[in-house]
Amino acid sequence: DTGVSQDPRHKITKRGQNVTFRCDPISEHNRLYWYRQTLGQGPEFLTYFQNEAQLEKSRLLSDRFSAERPKGSFSTLEIQRTEQGDSAMYLCASSLIQGTFYEQYFGPGTRLTVT
Amino acid sequence: AQSVTQLDSQVPVFEEAPVELRCNYSSSVSVYLFWYVQYPNQGLQLLLKYLSGSTLVESINGFEAEFNKSQTSFHLRKPSVHISDTAEYFCAVSVRGSYIPTFGRGTSLIVHP
């Protein structure tokens, strides 16, 4: 168990560019979640997958945000036409559906800076 | 919709002193309650949780929290803190049956020697 990993850890981009972040969950976990955390705030839920199915995406911040988990393993979060307001930490978490409680294990995050 | 309020953005305390981090929530339905901890340069970790049963829950490193339904609170306490407890602490709530938490803004616990 190597934990949840995220790549890159830091990304600096210019306004208007597209960015993509990757999340590798714990290998046997079937649920994967994306959150955004801005300075001074707690994580804000964006979307989640169960295996390859995206079960909730209404909380993605705009149509510039999209996420995929094509084979039910790793996931990508893409932000198109980035804006300065997109600057934040993007967190990924994964969990295993087992029993009555699904503990989420978080990755270290990807810090995005839009200049 | 549910929400969480952590009134204290920062709590400074001396080593070996007791500490309480406050958390209040609002929800129209039954909830699960959580405390997460984030050490510098690390991901969030679940510290403790209340799902049902005993209203007092404990973590392995000496923290405890008590669910108080009448006051809609879930305060986190530790009788004697260590330098290593310095971290950001997040209170979170989720609707029963949903494990997608709504987080508070966080409280930075700073333990001084």
Contacts between the chains, C-beta under 8 A, distances in Angstrom:
chain1	res1	chain2	res2	distance
A	3	B	43	7.7
A	4	B	43	6.8
A	33	B	100	7.2
A	40	B	9	7.4
A	40	B	105	6.4
A	40	B	106	7.7
A	41	B	103	8.0
A	41	B	105	5.5
A	41	B	106	7.5
A	42	B	4	7.6
A	42	B	90	5.1
A	42	B	92	7.3
A	42	B	103	2.9
A	42	B	104	5.3
A	42	B	105	5.5
A	42	B	106	5.4
A	43	B	44	7.1
A	43	B	90	7.5
A	43	B	103	5.0
A	44	B	103	7.4
A	45	B	100	5.3
A	45	B	101	7.6
A	45	B	102	7.5
A	48	B	100	6.8
A	56	B	100	7.5
A	91	B	43	7.2
A	91	B	44	7.3
A	93	B	44	7.8
A	95	B	99	7.0
A	100	B	51	7.4
A	101	B	49	7.3
A	101	B	51	6.1
A	101	B	99	7.2
A	102	B	99	4.6
A	103	B	46	5.6
A	103	B	49	8.0
A	104	B	46	7.2
A	104	B	99	7.1
A	104	B	101	7.8
A	105	B	43	7.7
A	106	B	43	3.8
A	106	B	44	4.2
A	106	B	45	7.2
A	107	B	43	5.3
A	108	B	41	7.2
A	108	B	42	6.4
A	108	B	43	4.8
A	109	B	43	6.7
